[in-house]
């Protein structure tokens, strides 16, 4: 059994999580230095007390809302709201979403019974056409034909910044780039932490950033997968990650704080959902410790990658962000999983074979699932092989660069 102990350096919180394909992950044990009860650390979003009033609805944001939203992703961006009927009567009504004084979307709820919830997804529609500093995003619920007897809980607010190209869900600030907010593994183990991003309109991903509460100055890995936001976990409680569209290694940097990592080549992202992950050694990606948050731990098994949902552990959201730009007019359609290098990769016994086919291979690099470089070779030919006998069982990636382009393929050593 693989055992991962994940903690904050400041000892404010500690998590023990277990990952194995045949074992359901145990619930995290969360400890607070002041012995704060679990119910205080992770408050319920829906503490419905039906019956205290005839008509009373509450509205909340049950899932993380973008904190930085680029101009080219505003229209069509879905924001999830939740309405809870705290009164004794069945009610109907409308939730209105606004930025400042401008209404940007509405959704109706109908025949909501006492004590029941309704999740309403509202797609933003607005004429905002210039970056704006921090704004207030407000959801307001209004009952139709009846008076709400407790209007204090009829609205929920959060902050959002309309940016030129920065896309984020985390609330981290420079004051959080400290040990107490640095998540990682003791004994300098490797961990892969990821956030999910919804792309409402096609864009080009140019770079990503990560903020570090502590920095070891080592190499990091950047991973991007297609993500099915409607998928259910498998029988072991994990999500399968099938379509990987990017992998690259970068120098982490030398000082704690926000660091920017330009991708080796821009990536076209069609509308949909994606998971962006960062692998690193030791401590520690900065996390905001704000709920509701989103965070996944990604690990490799012999047949692929799995994601474990860590949103309930109280870490909040990791400081991982995207930077996107408009799609050039010259690009009509792009398939993100294309093998632009024209190369083929296969494993036979203890040998990895790479063939450039019609393209000459410039270089081949092999990486572990955590992003550690296992081997790099300059080839300058059409064929390459590598002895895998010294590799431990697991999932690896091979990056092949030819004159036609670059491709990344994963393979397993059993």
N, C-alpha and C positions, 0 to 999 in steps of 0.2 A: 504494500500500500504506500502510495506517495503521500507524504504529510507536509503541508505548507503552513508555516506559522507566519502570520502577517501582522505587523504591529506598527504603531507610531513610535518614533524615537522618544518622545516626551512621556511615554507610558500613560497617556490619557486613555487610550483604547488599545485593546489587543484582540486579535481574532485568530482562532484556530479553525482552519477549513481543510477538508479532506477531498482529494480528487482522485478518482479511479473510475474507469468505465463501468465496473460492475457494482459500485457502491454508491448509494444515495449520499450526497454531501450532507454532513451534519450542520445544524444551525450554528451560526457563529456565537461564541461566548463573548460578550462585550462587557468589559470592566471599566468603571470610572473611578478615578483616584479618590473621589469624595463619596463613593458607594452609592451614586445616584441610581435609582431604580431604572430598569429597562424601559418602563412605561414613560419615564421622563425623558430619556434619551431619544426614544423613537415614538413620539406621540401619535395617536390614531388620527387619521385625517377625517374620519367619519364617526365621531362620537355622537351619534344621533340620539336625541332624547325626545322621541315622539310623544305627543300628547300634552306638552306643556302649554301649547297655544293651538288655536284652531287652524290658523294659517301662518306658517313660518318656514321659509326655505333658506338654505345656506348654499353658497357657491364657493368652490375652491379650485385650485390648479392641482390635480392629483399627480401630474407628471412634470418633470423639468421642462421649463419654457426657455427658449433661446435667450441668452443674456446679451450676446452680440449677434445681430442679424444683418447680413449684407444686403445691399439694395437689390441685387439681382435674385435674391431668394425670398423677398418679402411676399409678393403676390403668390397665393397658393400655399403658403406655409400653414400647416395645420396646428392649431392650439387646442389642447384638450382641457375641457372644464368639467366639473362634476357638480350636479345639483342634488342636495339632500333635502327631503321633506321632513322637517322637524315638527310639523304640526300634526293635528289629528284628522284633518280633512284632506281628501284627494284634491290635487291642484294641477293646473296647467299654467304655462307662462313662456317667457322668452329670456334668453341670456344674450346680453349685448357685450361685445368686445370693443374696447376703445384704446387708442393711444392718445394721451392728453385729452383734448376735447373732440377728437375725430373718431367717429365710429368706423370700425374696420371689419365688422362681421357680426352676424347674429345667428342664433339657432333656437328652435322651439323645443319645449318639453311638454308632454301631454299626459294627463291622467296619472300623475305621479302619486302613488299611494303613500300613506303615512309610514314613515321610517324607510322608504325606498330611496335609492340613488338612481340618477340618470347621468351617464357620461355623454357629453355633447362635444363633438369635434367641430371647431369653427375654422374655416380657411380664411386667412387674411386677404382682404381686397382693399387696396388703398392706392392713392396717387402720390404717395411720398416718393420724391425723386432726388433727394439730397441727403447725405449723411446727417445725423442729428445726435447730439449728446444724449446722455442717459434720460430716457423717457419713462413715464409710468404706464404700464400695460394693465388695464382694469377689466375684469369680468363682472357684470352686474346682472343679477337675476330679478325679474319682475313677474309677479303673479298676475294672471289675467282675470279681471272681473271680481277680484277680492282684495282686501287690504292685508298686507303682511304685517303681523302684529309685532314683529321684531326686526326692524329694518337694519339693525347694526351688522347683521351677518349677510346682507344681500350683495355684498361686493367683495372681491378679492383682488389684490394688487401685487404686482412685482415690477422690477425694473428691466428695461431693455434698451440697448444702444443700437441705433441704426448706423451701420458701419459701411465703409467703402468695400472692404473685402474680408473682414474678420468674422468668423462664425464660431460660436461657442455656446455651451450650455452650463459651464461652471461659473461660480461666483468668486473665484479666488482673486485676491488683491495682493500687492507686494507685502502687506503685513502678514500674509499667510505663507510666505516663502521662508519658513522657519522649521526647525526640527519638529515642533509639536504638530505640524501639519504634513510631515514627510512620511509617506507610506512606503513600505518595502519589506524585505525579508532580512532577518538577522543572519549573521555569518556570511553576508555578501552573496546570498542566493539570488537566483534570477527570477524575475516576475514579469508578466506581460499584462498590463492594465489597459482597458479599452473603454471608449465611449461610443455611442451610436449617434449618427447625424442623419437628419432627413433633408434630402435635396429636392426642393420643390420645382426647380427649373434647371435645365442642363447648364452646367458650368465647367470650368477648367480648374482643377486643383493644382495650385502652384507650389505651396509649401504648407508645413504644419508647425505648430509650436507646442512646447511643453514647459511648464513651470516647475522648478525643483525647490523643495524645501530643504534638501540637502543634496549635494552633488559629489559623485565619486570620480568624475572625470574619465569615465570609461566609454566604450562604444555603446550605442543604443541601436535597437532595431525599430523600424517603422513598418507597420503592417496595415493593409486595407483589405477588407472583405466586403462583398455584397451581403446585405443583412435583410432577412425577412422579418419585418416588424410584427407580423401576425403569426409567426411560427410558435409552436409549443415545444417545451423541453422534451428530450427523449426519456426513456424509462428510468434513467439514472438522474434526471433533473438537470441535464446539460443541454445546451443548444449546439447543433451541428453547424459548423462553418464550412461551406463547400467551395464557394467561388472566391478565391483570393486574387485580387487584381493588382496588388503592389507589395513589394518588399524591398527595403533598402537599409543600409547601415550608415550611421552618422556619428561623428564625434559629439559626445554629450555636451561638452563645454567645461569650463573650469570654475565657475562661480554660481552659487545658488541664484535663482530668479528665473525669468522667462527667457527661453532660448528658441531661436527660429531655425528651422531645418528645411532648406530648399530641396524639393524632390529632384531626383536625377533627371527626370523629364516630366513635364506637365501631364496630368491625367484627366481625360475627359470623363465626367461623371454625368450619366443620364439621370433623369428624375427617378427618385427611389430612396432607399435607405442603405446606409453604409456603416460599417464598424471600423473605427480607426484606433489602432492599438500601439502602445509604446512598450518595448521590452528594455529592462535595465537591471543592473546588479546592485544589491545592497539597498540602501535608502536613497532618494526617495522622492517620487512624484508628489507634488503638492495637491492636497484635496481640501475642499471647502467645508466639509462636515455640516452641510446644510441639507435638510430633508424637506421635500422629497428630492432624492438625487438619483443619478444613474451611474453604475459602474459595473464592468465585467472583468473577470479574471479569465484569461485565455490560456489554455494549456494544450499540449500536443499528445496525441495517442498514435498508435502505429497506423491507423487508417485515416488520420486527419486531425483537424483542430476542433476543440470544444470550448464553449464559453459558459462560465458559471456566473449567474446573476448575483452580484454583491450589493445590490441596492438596499437591502434590508439591514446591512451591517452598521449603518450609521456613519460611514465615511463621507457621504455626500457624493460629489462629482469630481473627478480628476481634472487637473488643469491641462487638458489636451484640446487644441483648437485647430481649425482649418482656415486656410486663406485661399479664396477663390476669385476667379475673374470670369469675364464674359467669354463665351465660346466664339472663336474667330469665325468670320463669315465664310471662310474657306472650308470649314469643317461641316459636313452635312450629316454623316452618320459615322459613328465609331463604335466598334465592339471592344469593350475594355479587356476581354480575355484573349484577344488575338495574339498569336505567336509571331510577333514582328521580326524575330530573329531568323525564322525559317528553320529552326533547329529541332531535333527530336532527342529525347532523353529516355533511357531505360536502364534497369538494373537486372543483371544476370549473375546469380550467385553473389560473390563478394566483389563484383566489378560494376562500376558505373560507366555507362557508355553514352557519349554525346556525339551526335552527328550533325554537322552543319548543312548537310544536303547540298543545295546549290550555293550556299553562302559560306565564305571562309570564316572560321571561328577566330575571334581576336583573343578572348579570355574566358576562363571558366572559374567561378568562385562557388564554394560549397559552404553552407551555413547550417548551424544547428537550429532547432526550433526557437531558441531564445535569441537568435541573432548573432551568436558567436561565430567568427570566421574559422572554418575548419581547414580550408585549403584554397589557394588561389594559384592559377597557372596561366601563363601566356602561351597561347596555342599557335596561332598563325598557320592554321591548317584546317582541314575539313572534318577531322575526327579527333576525339580525345577520350581517354579512359582513365579511371582512378580506382585504386585499390581501397575497398571499404572494410577490409578485415579488421582494422583497429577501431572501427566505429562501434559505439555501443548501440543496442537496439533503440529505435526511435524514429521520429520524423525529421527529415532534413530538407533543405532547399538548395537548388543549384541555379545559379544565375549565369546565363550564356549570353555573351555579347558577340555579335557578328557585324559585318559591314551593313547588314540590313536592319539591325535594331537589337533590342534586348528582350529576353524572356526569362521568367522565373518559373521553375517547376519544382514541385515537392516530390520526394520519394521516401520510401520507408526502408530501414534496415531492420531485419527481423532476427 
